[in-house]
Amino acid sequence: MAENNNILQKLEGLEARFEEVGTLITDPSVIADQQRYVKLTKEYKDLDDIMKARQKYVNCLNAIKEAKDILVNESDPDLKEMARLELAENEANQPKLEEDIKIALVPKDPEDAKNVQMEIRAGTGGDEAALFAGDLFNMYKRYCEKKGWTLSVTDENEGAVGGFKEIDFAVSGDNVYGIMKYESGVHRVQRVPATESNGRMQTSAATVAVLPEAEKFEVHINEGDIKWDTFRSSGAGGQNVNKVSSGVRLRYPWKNPNTGEVEEILIECTETRDQPKNKERALSRLYTYIYDHEHQKYVDDISSRRKSLVSTGDRSAKIRTYNFPQGRVTDHRIGYTTHDLPGFLNGDIQDMIDALTVAENAEKMKEAEL
């Protein structure tokens, strides 16, 4: 019962905060401050979830106590049998409710709710690596469709025989970074390439980077310093693409916080035939690029303190192997294997992501001594 009391004690302090935040978000001066209001409504929702979990847990503990009282004090056999059933059901449910509360109490990464910019780069393996990068992109595209998320390609460089040497795309939806952050790292494939005439198995790789999309107020950019120019797009899209200067290129002088030197950032966008839309998307990528670099030190500090195997976002770490002869996909961070490789590449990656989330939550709970 000591642990029960410990869990309830941790929740007691949050009740007062829940009431306080509930009052604050109705205050006109708070509503007028949009940044503060958004932050407080998010906190209110998180606390509301915890309070609902607490109520279920208290109801469960009360039902256990009541059933035990009946078994000790009542003589009616029917009443005692009902109490036995209720006791068994609630005692079985108690550990799950405790786990739900512990997970709800784990401090949430404020970046989890953000949309993302993703990059896939073909690594070692030549044409086969480009084909594999294409397979990964299609896998994420299908997963995004299943989630009801919006995916839009911002830049691409096709491989000589298909796939991509590199492809950049944005994903927007609910809690995208919190789910997709586990995909950062080196993905390795073992298979006989379509390009291999001798039937020999080859190991190739592609690198995936998942970056949280930056909000404008988080990064300070002097838009007057941006130099823009336009050019005619090339590639697929019909004759009109080549006749209209819809592609945009921006150059921006930026002081790198790690080196102190001023660098020129160059970004091109040829995603649409609409020049203003391409400009808007290039600007969004500039904000995200600077945000990612300026916050890298923070990320490094967190990762060195936590030494998390799951979500350090280390892009050099080999995180997963896709083995075609054995039809399996293995995530090396948590030792998780699925033997449905075709389904996985068709976007059925949720079970893997759930396992990674559980592993990370277990680490966080350990740190928080929950």
Buried (B, 14 or more C-beta within 10 A) or exposed (E): EEEBEEBBEBBEEBEEEBEEBEEBBEEEEBBEEEEBBEBBBBBBEBBEEBBEBBEBBBEBBEBBEBBEEBBEEEEEEEEBEBBEEBBEBBBEBBEEBBBBBBBBBBEBBEBBBBBBBBBBBBBEBBBBBBBBBBBBBBBBBBBBEEBEBEBEBBBBBBBEEEBBBBBBBBBBBEBBBBBBBBBBBBBBBBBBBEBEEEEEEBBBBBBBBBBBBBEEEEBEBEEEEBEEEBEEBEEEEEEEBEEBEBBBBBBBEBEEEEEEEEEEBEBBBBBBBEBEBBBBBBBBBBBBBBBBBBBEEEBEEBBEEBEBBBBBBBBEBEBBBBBBEEEBBBBBBBEBEBEEBEEBBBBBBEEBBEBBBBBBBBBBBEEEEB
